[in-house]
Amino acid sequence: MPVDFLKTDEQIEVPIGVGFGPPSYIARWAAGVYYSFWSEQVFPKEEYGWDIRIPTKTGNFRYYFIDRARAKIAYDETGQAYSPSTVWLWMANTDTVLNWRGGEKKIEDVFGDIVSRETAYRTLSKMAHKTRHELHMISLPAAIAAMADDHDYDNPGFSLDELQGADDETLWTDSFQRDIVGNEDVGFTSSILWKRRAALWEALGENDPSKWQPTGSGIAKGKYDTEAEKLHNCLAILHSPWGSPIWARVAFVWDPRVDATFGDNKRLTKPVLVKIFASKMEAQAAASEEMGESGSATSASTPSTSTPSMPSSSGPALPSGYEEFEDDWIAAVRDLKETYGGKLPAPPVLKKDNVLEDLMVTVGDLKAWWEVV
């Protein structure tokens, strides 16, 4: 599918399902690199120009700025040392989550209005040894694998099985951290997750796993720029601004660093992009299958010819299964019109091209909408 949520004109398998120890959420996700800090101080948006503010359970706020200079101005007023953190933030409005499994507990009671996780945005330098694994051996390679799948590139995926089980405090040892992501003493190039990253990079045409910048970035005189087209295209998810959120599954996996804990020895988790869905309808079908729903919930993925179509707000009756996904249906018809030069193909052509099977509609559904959109 075209990755149309990325503004790519500005720059030239993780397991899926309920097998994660930490949760995974199918929702309308957005991500970006921000300069961030926490503070109990209230910074008015109109004065300081922050882009996102997320309240914490302790009553403080986490502020996120796209502009580093603005972030520094606000940060200096907190009296904290050093500088704002640079992070890759993943977030979704809780009202878009399709597979909440909290029972009687509402998702808003757990996360508020936004569910989010962030990954430290660091280089591969030795100075960044404490947190570089978050981006380079967890979140980034997982996202690259998901993008490779989305582009239909052959790839080995990126397994994070070791970080998905139950939180067992006996697991998080110095030796485990050394083996899985490395440490300051032994480096990281012999670690398990780095070797998996190397295999993924190689499948995408890049023999040097340290390359993580797009072609022509100019950063560090191009030292980390890839010349591999497939990897370059996949790296857009990190380096190109997003034009809109996407329907996706994002999982939270354990941070293997020994001291990656907070509060009452609770272990930190990091965001992992598992799968990009082509539409809300596809995301809903995956959520329904996971949740074991039936009836109207499964009709989105298995339309019933006995179910009457619902009237649309902008045209004829919507095909069965698209009652809640009018935008997706209209987009599908428009794509077909572009593909076939504006002329509705004959039924044999539609059948040969698997159009009816893929969309799970009839020729009559297409005829009704062909001239409307």
VEXLUM-880517 format. One record per residue: x, y, z of N, C-alpha, C in turn; residue number from 1; residue in one letter. Coordinates in steps of 0.2 Angstrom, whole numbers, plus 5000, padded with zeros to 4 digits. Layout:
BEGIN
  n_px  n_py  n_pz  ca_px  ca_py  ca_pz  c_px  c_py  c_pz  seq  type
     X     Y     Z      X      Y      Z     X     Y     Z  NUM     A
...
//
This chain:
BEGIN
  n_px  n_py  n_pz  ca_px  ca_py  ca_pz  c_px  c_py  c_pz  seq  type
  5004  4994  5000   5000   5000   5000  5004  5006  5000    1     M
  5002  5012  4997   5006   5018   4997  5006  5021  5004    2     P
  5012  5023  5007   5013   5025   5013  5011  5033  5013    3     V
  5005  5034  5013   5003   5041   5011  5002  5045  5018    4     D
  5003  5042  5024   5003   5046   5030  5010  5050  5030    5     F
  5015  5048  5026   5022   5051   5027  5022  5057  5021    6     L
  5025  5062  5023   5026   5068   5018  5033  5066  5015    7     K
  5033  5061  5011   5040   5058   5009  5043  5063  5004    8     T
  5039  5068  5001   5041   5072   4996  5047  5077  5000    9     D
  5047  5077  5006   5052   5081   5010  5058  5078  5011   10     E
  5059  5071  5009   5065   5067   5009  5064  5062  5004   11     Q
  5070  5063  5000   5070   5057   4996  5071  5051  5001   12     I
  5047  4947  5057   5041   4950   5059  5040  4949  5066   13     E
  5039  4957  5068   5037   4956   5075  5031  4952  5076   14     V
  5030  4947  5081   5024   4944   5082  5018  4948  5083   15     P
  5012  4946  5080   5006   4950   5080  5001  4946  5085   16     I
  4997  4950  5089   4992   4946   5092  4993  4947  5100   17     G
  4990  4942  5104   4989   4943   5111  4995  4940  5115   18     V
  5000  4938  5111   5006   4934   5114  5011  4939  5118   19     G
  5010  4945  5118   5014   4950   5121  5013  4949  5129   20     F
  5018  4950  5133   5017   4951   5140  5014  4958  5141   21     G
  5018  4963  5140   5015   4970   5140  5010  4970  5134   22     P
  5005  4975  5134   5000   4975   5130  5002  4978  5123   23     P
  4997  4976  5118   4998   4979   5111  4991  4982  5110   24     S
  4991  4988  5106   4985   4992   5105  4984  4993  5098   25     Y
  4978  4991  5095   4976   4993   5088  4973  5000  5089   26     I
  4975  5005  5086   4972   5012   5087  4975  5016  5081   27     A
  4973  5022  5081   4975   5027   5076  4981  5031  5079   28     R
  4987  5029  5077   4993   5031   5080  4997  5037  5077   29     W
  5000  5041  5080   5004   5046   5077  5011  5045  5081   30     A
  5016  5047  5077   5023   5047   5080  5027  5053  5077   31     A
  5032  5055  5081   5037   5060   5079  5042  5061  5084   32     G
  5048  5065  5082   5053   5066   5086  5052  5073  5089   33     V
  5053  5073  5096   5051   5079   5100  5057  5081  5105   34     Y
  5057  5087  5107   5061   5089   5113  5056  5089  5119   35     Y
  5058  5086  5124   5053   5085   5129  5056  5085  5136   36     S
  5052  5087  5141   5054   5087   5148  5047  5087  5152   37     F
  5048  5085  5158   5042   5085   5163  5043  5091  5168   38     W
  5037  5093  5170   5037   5099   5175  5030  5099  5178   39     S
  5030  5101  5184   5024   5103   5188  5021  5110  5186   40     E
  5026  5114  5183   5024   5121   5181  5020  5121  5175   41     Q
  5015  5125  5175   5010   5126   5169  5013  5131  5164   42     V
  5014  5129  5158   5017   5133   5153  5011  5134  5148   43     F
  5008  5140  5147   5003   5142   5143  5005  5141  5135   44     P
  5001  5137  5132   5003   5136   5125  5004  5142  5120   45     K
  5000  5147  5121   5000   5153   5117  5007  5157  5119   46     E
  5010  5156  5124   5016   5159   5126  5022  5155  5124   47     E
  5022  5149  5125   5028   5145   5125  5028  5140  5118   48     Y
  5022  5139  5115   5022   5136   5109  5023  5128  5109   49     G
  5022  5125  5115   5023   5118   5115  5018  5115  5110   50     W
  5020  5109  5108   5015   5105   5103  5011  5100  5106   51     D
  5013  5097  5111   5009   5092   5115  5010  5092  5122   52     I
  5005  5092  5126   5006   5091   5133  5002  5086  5136   53     R
  5005  5081  5140   5002   5075   5142  5003  5075  5150   54     I
  4997  5075  5153   4997   5075   5161  5000  5068  5163   55     P
  5003  5068  5169   5006   5062   5172  5002  5060  5178   56     T
  5002  5054  5180   4999   5052   5186  5001  5055  5192   57     K
  5007  5058  5192   5009   5062   5198  5007  5069  5198   58     T
  5003  5071  5193   5000   5078   5193  5005  5083  5189   59     G
  5010  5080  5187   5015   5084   5183  5013  5084  5175   60     N
  5016  5087  5171   5015   5087   5164  5021  5085  5160   61     F
  5020  5082  5155   5026   5080   5150  5025  5085  5144   62     R
  5029  5089  5143   5029   5094   5137  5033  5091  5131   63     Y
  5030  5092  5125   5034   5090   5119  5034  5096  5114   64     Y
  5040  5098  5112   5041   5103   5107  5044  5100  5101   65     F
  5042  5102  5095   5045   5101   5089  5051  5105  5088   66     I
  5051  5112  5090   5056   5117   5090  5060  5116  5096   67     D
  5067  5115  5095   5071   5114   5100  5072  5121  5104   68     R
  5073  5126  5101   5074   5133   5104  5068  5134  5109   69     A
  5062  5133  5107   5056   5134   5111  5056  5130  5117   70     R
  5058  5124  5116   5059   5119   5121  5064  5121  5127   71     A
  5069  5124  5124   5075   5126   5129  5073  5132  5133   72     K
  5069  5137  5130   5066   5142   5134  5062  5140  5139   73     I
  5057  5136  5138   5053   5134   5144  5057  5129  5149   74     A
  5061  5125  5146   5065   5121   5150  5069  5124  5155   75     Y
  5072  5130  5153   5077   5134   5157  5073  5137  5163   76     D
  5067  5138  5162   5063   5141   5168  5061  5136  5173   77     E
  5062  5130  5172   5060   5124   5177  5066  5124  5182   78     T
  5072  5127  5180   5078   5126   5184  5081  5119  5184   79     G
  5079  5115  5179   5082   5108   5179  5089  5109  5175   80     Q
  5094  5104  5177   5100   5105   5173  5100  5102  5166   81     A
  5105  5103  5163   5106   5100   5156  5101  5103  5151   82     Y
  5098  5098  5147   5094   5101   5141  5088  5096  5141   83     S
  5083  5098  5137   5077   5094   5136  5079  5087  5133   84     P
  5075  5082  5134   5077   5075   5131  5074  5075  5124   85     S
  5078  5072  5119   5075   5071   5113  5072  5064  5112   86     T
  5066  5063  5110   5063   5057   5111  5059  5056  5104   87     V
  5057  5049  5103   5053   5047   5098  5046  5045  5101   88     W
  5041  5050  5101   5035   5049   5104  5030  5045  5100   89     L
  5027  5040  5103   5021   5037   5100  5015  5038  5104   90     W
  5009  5040  5101   5003   5042   5105  4997  5040  5101   91     M
  4992  5039  5104   4985   5038   5101  4980  5040  5106   92     A
  4975  5043  5103   4969   5045   5108  4966  5039  5110   93     N
  4964  5038  5116   4961   5032   5119  4955  5030  5116   94     T
  4951  5035  5114   4945   5034   5111  4945  5030  5104   95     D
  4951  5030  5101   4952   5026   5095  4955  5019  5096   96     T
  4956  5017  5102   4959   5010   5103  4953  5005  5102   97     V
  4955  5000  5098   4949   4995   5096  4950  4989  5100   98     L
  4955  4987  5103   4956   4981   5107  4957  4981  5114   99     N
  4954  4986  5118   4955   4987   5125  4952  4981  5128  100     W
  4956  4978  5133   4955   4972   5136  4955  4972  5144  101     R
  4953  4978  5146   4953   4980   5153  4947  4978  5157  102     G
  4943  4974  5154   4937   4972   5158  4932  4978  5159  103     G
  4930  4978  5166   4926   4984   5168  4929  4990  5168  104     E
  4936  4990  5169   4940   4996   5169  4940  4999  5163  105     K
  4939  5006  5162   4939   5009   5156  4946  5012  5155  106     K
  4947  5012  5148   4954   5014   5146  4956  5021  5148  107     I
  4951  5025  5148   4952   5032   5150  4954  5032  5158  108     E
  4952  5028  5162   4954   5028   5169  4961  5026  5170  109     D
  4964  5022  5165   4971   5020   5165  4976  5025  5162  110     V
  4974  5028  5156   4978   5032   5152  4976  5039  5152  111     F
  4970  5041  5153   4967   5047   5152  4965  5048  5145  112     G
  4966  5053  5142   4964   5054   5135  4969  5052  5130  113     D
  4975  5051  5132   4980   5049   5127  4984  5043  5130  114     I
  4985  5037  5126   4990   5032   5127  4996  5033  5124  115     V
  5002  5033  5127   5008   5035   5124  5014  5032  5127  116     S
  5019  5031  5123   5026   5029   5125  5031  5032  5121  117     R
  5037  5033  5124   5042   5036   5120  5049  5032  5121  118     E
  5053  5033  5116   5059   5030   5115  5065  5035  5115  119     T
  5070  5035  5119   5076   5039   5118  5079  5040  5111  120     A
  5079  5046  5109   5082   5047   5102  5089  5048  5103  121     Y
  5093  5043  5102   5101   5043   5103  5105  5041  5097  122     R
  5111  5043  5097   5115   5041   5092  5118  5034  5094  123     T
  5123  5031  5090   5126   5025   5092  5133  5026  5096  124     L
  5134  5032  5097   5140   5033   5101  5141  5030  5108  125     S
  5147  5030  5110   5148   5027   5117  5145  5031  5122  126     K
  5145  5038  5121   5142   5042   5126  5134  5041  5127  127     M
  5131  5037  5122   5124   5036   5123  5123  5029  5125  128     A
  5128  5026  5128   5128   5018   5129  5122  5016  5134  129     H
  5119  5021  5138   5114   5019   5143  5107  5018  5139  130     K
  5106  5022  5134   5099   5022   5131  5099  5021  5124  131     T
  5105  5020  5121   5104   5020   5113  5101  5013  5111  132     R
  5100  5008  5115   5097   5002   5113  5089  5003  5112  133     H
  5087  5008  5115   5079   5009   5115  5077  5011  5108  134     E
  5081  5015  5104   5079   5016   5097  5083  5011  5093  135     L
  5089  5010  5094   5093   5006   5088  5092  4999  5089  136     H
  5090  4996  5094   5089   4989   5095  5082  4987  5097  137     M
  5077  4992  5098   5070   4990   5099  5066  4993  5094  138     I
  5064  5000  5095   5059   5003   5092  5060  5004  5084  139     S
  5067  5006  5082   5068   5008   5075  5068  5001  5071  140     L
  5072  4996  5073   5071   4990   5069  5064  4987  5068  141     P
  5061  4987  5074   5054   4985   5073  5050  4989  5068  142     A
  5050  4995  5068   5047   4999   5064  5049  4998  5057  143     A
  5055  4997  5056   5058   4996   5049  5055  4989  5046  144     I
  5054  4984  5051   5051   4978   5048  5044  4979  5047  145     A
  5040  4983  5050   5033   4984   5049  5033  4988  5042  146     A
  5037  4993  5041   5037   4997   5035  5039  4992  5029  147     M
  5044  4988  5030   5046   4983   5025  5040  4978  5023  148     A
  5036  4976  5028   5030   4972   5026  5025  4977  5022  149     D
  5024  4983  5024   5019   4987   5021  5021  4989  5014  150     D
  5028  4989  5013   5030   4990   5006  5031  4983  5002  151     H
  5029  4978  5005   5030   4971   5002  5037  4969  5000  152     D
  5042  4972  5004   5049   4970   5004  5050  4963  5008  153     Y
  5053  4959  5004   5055   4952   5008  5060  4954  5014  154     D
  5058  4952  5020   5062   4953   5026  5061  4948  5031  155     N
  5066  4947  5035   5066   4942   5040  5062  4944  5046  156     P
  5059  4950  5046   5056   4952   5052  5061  4954  5058  157     G
  5058  4956  5064   5062   4958   5069  5059  4955  5076  158     F
  5062  4950  5078   5059   4947   5084  5061  4950  5090  159     S
  5056  4951  5095   5058   4954   5101  5055  4949  5107  160     L
  5055  4943  5105   5052   4938   5110  5054  4938  5117  161     D
  5061  4940  5118   5064   4940   5124  5061  4945  5129  162     E
  5058  4950  5126   5055   4956   5129  5048  4956  5130  163     L
  5045  4951  5128   5037   4951   5128  5034  4946  5133  164     Q
  5038  4943  5137   5035   4938   5142  5032  4942  5148  165     G
  5031  4938  5153   5029   4941   5160  5035  4945  5163  166     A
  5033  4950  5167   5039   4954   5170  5042  4950  5176  167     D
  5047  4947  5174   5050   4942   5179  5057  4946  5182  168     D
  5057  4948  5188   5063   4952   5190  5069  4948  5190  169     E
  5069  4941  5190   5075   4937   5190  5078  4937  5183  170     T
  5074  4940  5178   5077   4940   5171  5081  4946  5170  171     L
  5080  4951  5173   5083   4958   5171  5090  4958  5175  172     W
  5095  4955  5172   5101   4954   5175  5107  4958  5171  173     T
  5113  4959  5174   5118   4962   5170  5120  4957  5164  174     D
  5120  4951  5165   5122   4946   5160  5116  4946  5154  175     S
  5110  4946  5156   5105   4947   5151  5105  4953  5147  176     F
  5106  4959  5150   5107   4965   5146  5113  4965  5142  177     Q
  5118  4962  5144   5124   4961   5140  5123  4957  5134  178     R
  5119  4952  5135   5118   4947   5129  5113  4950  5124  179     D
  5108  4953  5127   5102   4955   5122  5104  4962  5119  180     I
  5107  4967  5122   5108   4974   5119  5115  4976  5120  181     V
  5119  4973  5124   5126   4975   5125  5126  4980  5131  182     G
  5132  4982  5133   5133   4987   5138  5139  4991  5137  183     N
  5141  4995  5142   5146   5000   5141  5153  4996  5140  184     E
  5154  4991  5143   5160   4987   5143  5161  4983  5137  185     D
  5156  4980  5135   5157   4975   5129  5155  4978  5122  186     V
  5151  4984  5123   5148   4987   5117  5142  4984  5115  187     G
  5140  4984  5109   5133   4981   5107  5133  4977  5100  188     F
  5139  4977  5097   5139   4974   5090  5138  4966  5090  189     T
  5140  4963  5096   5139   4956   5097  5133  4954  5100  190     S
  5128  4959  5102   5122   4958   5105  5117  4954  5101  191     S
  5112  4951  5104   5107   4947   5100  5103  4952  5096  192     I
  5101  4957  5098   5096   4961   5094  5100  4965  5089  193     L
  5106  4967  5090   5110   4970   5085  5111  4965  5079  194     W
  5112  4959  5080   5113   4954   5075  5106  4953  5071  195     K
  5101  4954  5074   5094   4953   5071  5093  4959  5067  196     R
  5095  4965  5069   5095   4971   5065  5099  4971  5059  197     R
  5105  4968  5060   5110   4967   5054  5107  4963  5049  198     A
  5103  4957  5051   5100   4953   5046  5094  4956  5042  199     A
  5090  4961  5046   5085   4964   5043  5088  4969  5038  200     L
  5093  4973  5040   5096   4978   5036  5099  4975  5029  201     W
  5102  4969  5030   5105   4966   5024  5099  4964  5019  202     E
  5093  4961  5022   5088   4959   5018  5085  4965  5014  203     A
  5086  4971  5016   5084   4977   5013  5090  4981  5009  204     L
  5095  4977  5008   5100   4979   5004  5106  4983  5007  205     G
  5106  4983  5014   5111   4987   5017  5116  4982  5021  206     E
  5122  4982  5019   5127   4978   5023  5130  4980  5029  207     N
  5129  4987  5030   5131   4990   5036  5125  4992  5041  208     D
  5125  4988  5046   5119   4989   5051  5119  4996  5055  209     P
  5125  4999  5055   5125   5006   5058  5122  5011  5054  210     S
  5120  5010  5048   5117   5015   5044  5110  5016  5046  211     K
  5108  5022  5048   5101   5023   5050  5098  5030  5048  212     W
  5102  5034  5044   5100   5040   5041  5098  5039  5034  213     Q
  5093  5043  5031   5091   5042   5024  5097  5045  5019  214     P
  5097  5043  5013   5102   5045   5008  5102  5052  5008  215     T
  5108  5055  5008   5108   5062   5008  5107  5067  5014  216     G
  5106  5064  5019   5105   5068   5025  5110  5073  5027  217     S
  5116  5071  5026   5121   5076   5027  5123  5076  5035  218     G
  5120  5072  5039   5121   5072   5046  5128  5068  5047  219     I
  5132  5071  5051   5139   5068   5053  5142  5067  5046  220     A
  5142  5071  5041   5145   5071   5035  5143  5065  5031  221     K
  5137  5062  5032   5134   5057   5029  5137  5050  5031  222     G
  5140  5050  5037   5143   5044   5039  5138  5038  5040  223     K
  5132  5040  5042   5127   5035   5044  5121  5035  5038  224     Y
  5122  5038  5033   5117   5038   5027  5118  5031  5024  225     D
  5112  5028  5022   5111   5022   5018  5111  5024  5011  226     T
  5114  5019  5007   5113   5020   5000  5108  5015  4997  227     E
  5105  5011  5002   5100   5005   5000  5093  5008  4999  228     A
  5091  5008  4993   5084   5011   4992  5079  5009  4997  229     E
  5078  5002  4998   5073   4999   5002  5074  5002  5009  230     K
  5080  5002  5012   5080   5004   5019  5079  5011  5019  231     L
  5081  5015  5014   5080   5022   5014  5072  5024  5014  232     H
  5068  5020  5010   5061   5021   5010  5058  5019  5017  233     N
  5061  5014  5020   5058   5012   5027  5060  5017  5032  234     C
  5066  5020  5032   5068   5025   5037  5064  5031  5037  235     L
  5059  5032  5032   5055   5038   5031  5051  5038  5037  236     A
  5049  5032  5040   5044   5032   5046  5047  5036  5052  237     I
  5054  5036  5052   5057   5040   5058  5059  5047  5056  238     L
  5061  5048  5050   5065   5054   5048  5060  5059  5044  239     H
  5054  5057  5041   5050   5061   5038  5044  5063  5042  240     S
  5042  5069  5042   5036   5071   5046  5030  5067  5043  241     P
  5025  5066  5048   5019   5062   5046  5014  5067  5044  242     W
  5010  5066  5039   5005   5070   5036  4998  5069  5040  243     G
  4998  5063  5043   4992   5061   5047  4993  5055  5051  244     S
  4989  5053  5056   4990   5047   5060  4988  5041  5056  245     P
  4990  5035  5058   4989   5029   5054  4985  5024  5059  246     I
  4981  5019  5056   4979   5014   5060  4984  5009  5060  247     W
  4986  5007  5066   4992   5002   5067  4991  4998  5073  248     A
  4995  4993  5074   4996   4990   5080  5003  4992  5083  249     R
  5003  4994  5089   5009   4996   5093  5009  4992  5099  250     V
  5014  4989  5100   5015   4985   5107  5020  4988  5111  251     A
  5019  4987  5118   5024   4989   5123  5028  4983  5125  252     F
  5035  4984  5124   5039   4978   5126  5044  4981  5132  253     V
  5046  4976  5136   5050   4978   5142  5057  4981  5140  254     W
  5059  4986  5143   5066   4988   5142  5071  4984  5146  255     D
  5076  4981  5143   5080   4976   5146  5086  4979  5150  256     P
  5086  4985  5150   5092   4988   5154  5090  4987  5162  257     R
  5095  4985  5165   5094   4982   5172  5091  4987  5176  258     V
  5093  4994  5176   5090   4999   5180  5084  5003  5177  259     D
  5081  5000  5172   5075   5003   5168  5069  5002  5172  260     A
  5068  5005  5178   5063   5005   5182  5060  5011  5185  261     T
  5054  5012  5188   5052   5018   5191  5047  5016  5196  262     F
  5046  5021  5201   5041   5019   5206  5043  5013  5210  263     G
  5038  5009  5212   5039   5003   5216  5042  4997  5212  264     D
  5048  4999  5209   5052   4994   5205  5048  4991  5199  265     N
  5044  4996  5196   5040   4994   5190  5045  4995  5184  266     K
  5044  4990  5179   5049   4990   5173  5046  4995  5168  267     R
  5050  4999  5165   5048   5003   5159  5047  4999  5153  268     L
  5043  5001  5149   5041   4998   5142  5043  5003  5137  269     T
  5044  5000  5131   5046   5004   5125  5041  5003  5119  270     K
  5039  5008  5115   5034   5007   5110  5037  5003  5104  271     P
  5033  4998  5101   5035   4994   5095  5030  4994  5090  272     V
  5031  4997  5084   5026   4996   5079  5026  4989  5076  273     L
  5020  4986  5076   5020   4979   5074  5017  4978  5067  274     V
  5012  4982  5066   5009   4982   5059  5005  4988  5057  275     K
  5005  4990  5051   5002   4996   5048  4996  4993  5045  276     I
  4990  4996  5046   4984   4993   5043  4982  4998  5037  277     F
  4979  4996  5032   4978   5000   5026  4972  5004  5027  278     A
  4967  5003  5032   4962   5007   5034  4959  5005  5040  279     S
  4954  5009  5043   4951   5008   5049  4947  5001  5049  280     K
  4944  5000  5043   4941   4993   5042  4945  4987  5043  281     M
  4951  4988  5040   4956   4982   5041  4958  4981  5049  282     E
  4959  4987  5052   4961   4987   5059  4955  4984  5063  283     A
  4949  4986  5062   4943   4984   5065  4943  4976  5065  284     Q
  4944  4974  5059   4943   4967   5057  4949  4963  5062  285     A
  4955  4966  5062   4960   4962   5066  4958  4963  5074  286     A
  4955  4968  5076   4953   4969   5083  4948  4964  5084  287     A
  4943  4963  5080   4937   4959   5081  4939  4952  5081  288     S
  4944  4950  5077   4946   4943   5077  4950  4942  5084  289     E
  4954  4946  5086   4958   4946   5092  4953  4945  5098  290     E
  4948  4949  5098   4943   4950   5104  4938  4944  5104  291     M
  4938  4940  5099   4933   4935   5098  4926  4937  5098  292     G
  4925  4943  5095   4918   4946   5094  4914  4942  5089  293     E
  4908  4943  5089   4903   4940   5084  4898  4945  5082  294     S
  4894  4943  5077   4888   4948   5075  4891  4953  5071  295     G
  4888  4959  5073   4890   4965   5069  4897  4967  5069  296     S
  4901  4965  5074   4908   4966   5074  4912  4963  5069  297     A
  4910  4956  5068   4913   4953   5062  4910  4954  5055  298     T
  4905  4958  5055   4902   4959   5048  4907  4963  5044  299     S
  4911  4967  5048   4916   4971   5044  4921  4967  5040  300     A
  4923  4961  5043   4927   4957   5039  4924  4952  5035  301     S
  4918  4950  5037   4914   4945   5033  4907  4947  5032  302     T
  4906  4951  5027   4899   4954   5026  4894  4949  5024  303     P
  4888  4950  5027   4883   4945   5026  4878  4948  5021  304     S
  4876  4944  5016   4872   4946   5011  4865  4947  5013  305     T
  4863  4945  5019   4857   4945   5022  4856  4952  5026  306     S
  4861  4955  5027   4861   4961   5031  4860  4967  5026  307     T
  4855  4971  5028   4853   4977   5023  4859  4982  5024  308     P
  4860  4985  5018   4865   4991   5018  4862  4997  5021  309     S
  4866  5001  5025   4864   5007   5028  4864  5013  5024  310     M
  4860  5018  5024   4860   5024   5020  4866  5028  5022  311     P
  4869  5031  5017   4875   5035   5018  4873  5042  5018  312     S
  4878  5046  5021   4876   5053   5022  4878  5057  5016  313     S
  4882  5054  5011   4884   5057   5005  4882  5054  4999  314     S
  4878  5048  4999   4877   5045   4993  4873  5039  4993  315     G
  4873  5034  4989   4869   5028   4989  4870  5024  4996  316     P
  4866  5019  4996   4867   5014   5002  4874  5011  5002  317     A
  4877  5011  5008   4884   5008   5009  4884  5001  5008  318     L
  4889  4998  5005   4889   4990   5005  4889  4988  5012  319     P
  4887  4982  5013   4887   4978   5020  4894  4978  5022  320     S
  4895  4979  5028   4902   4979   5031  4905  4986  5031  321     G
  4903  4991  5027   4906   4997   5027  4901  5002  5030  322     Y
  4897  5000  5034   4892   5005   5038  4896  5010  5042  323     E
  4901  5008  5045   4905   5013   5049  4911  5016  5046  324     E
  4912  5014  5040   4918   5015   5036  4917  5019  5030  325     F
  4913  5024  5029   4911   5027   5023  4917  5030  5020  326     E
  4921  5033  5024   4927   5036   5021  4932  5031  5017  327     D
  4932  5025  5021   4936   5020   5018  4934  5018  5011  328     D
  4927  5017  5011   4924   5015   5005  4924  5020  4999  329     W
  4923  5026  5001   4924   5031   4996  4931  5031  4993  330     I
  4936  5031  4997   4943   5031   4995  4945  5025  4991  331     A
  4942  5019  4992   4943   5013   4988  4940  5014  4981  332     A
  4934  5017  4981   4931   5018   4974  4935  5023  4970  333     V
  4937  5028  4973   4942   5033   4970  4948  5030  4967  334     R
  4951  5025  4971   4957   5022   4969  4956  5017  4963  335     D
  4950  5014  4963   4948   5010   4957  4947  5014  4951  336     L
  4944  5020  4952   4943   5024   4946  4949  5026  4943  337     K
  4954  5028  4947   4961   5030   4945  4964  5024  4941  338     E
  4964  5018  4944   4967   5012   4942  4964  5011  4935  339     T
  4958  5011  4934   4955   5009   4928  4953  5015  4923  340     Y
  4956  5021  4924   4955   5026   4920  4948  5029  4920  341     G
  4944  5028  4925   4938   5031   4926  4932  5027  4923  342     G
  4933  5022  4920   4928   5017   4917  4927  5011  4921  343     K
  4921  5010  4923   4920   5004   4927  4921  4997  4923  344     L
  4926  4993  4925   4927   4987   4921  4921  4982  4921  345     P
  4921  4978  4916   4916   4973   4916  4917  4968  4922  346     A
  4912  4964  4924   4913   4959   4929  4918  4954  4929  347     P
  4919  4952  4923   4925   4947   4922  4932  4950  4924  348     P
  4933  4956  4922   4939   4960   4924  4940  4961  4931  349     V
  4934  4963  4934   4934   4964   4942  4935  4957  4945  350     L
  4933  4952  4943   4934   4945   4946  4941  4943  4945  351     K
  4944  4944  4939   4951   4942   4937  4956  4946  4941  352     K
  4954  4952  4943   4959   4956   4947  4957  4956  4954  353     D
  4953  4951  4956   4951   4950   4963  4948  4956  4967  354     N
  4945  4961  4963   4943   4967   4966  4937  4966  4971  355     V
  4932  4962  4968   4926   4960   4972  4928  4956  4979  356     L
  4933  4952  4978   4935   4947   4983  4939  4952  4989  357     E
  4943  4956  4986   4947   4960   4991  4943  4965  4995  358     D
  4938  4968  4991   4934   4973   4995  4928  4970  4998  359     L
  4926  4964  4996   4920   4960   4999  4914  4964  4997  360     M
  4913  4966  4991   4907   4969   4989  4905  4966  4982  361     V
  4899  4968  4979   4896   4966   4973  4897  4971  4968  362     T
  4896  4969  4961   4897   4973   4956  4891  4979  4957  363     V
  4886  4977  4959   4880   4982   4960  4883  4988  4965  364     G
  4886  4986  4970   4889   4991   4975  4894  4996  4971  365     D
  4898  4993  4967   4902   4998   4963  4899  5002  4958  366     L
  4894  4999  4955   4890   5003   4950  4886  5009  4954  367     K
  4883  5007  4960   4880   5013   4963  4884  5019  4965  368     A
  4890  5017  4966   4895   5023   4969  4899  5026  4963  369     W
  4900  5022  4958   4905   5024   4953  4905  5031  4951  370     W
  4899  5034  4949   4898   5041   4947  4897  5046  4952  371     E
  4896  5043  4959   4895   5048   4964  4901  5051  4967  372     V
  4907  5047  4967   4913   5049   4969  4918  5051  4964  373     V
//
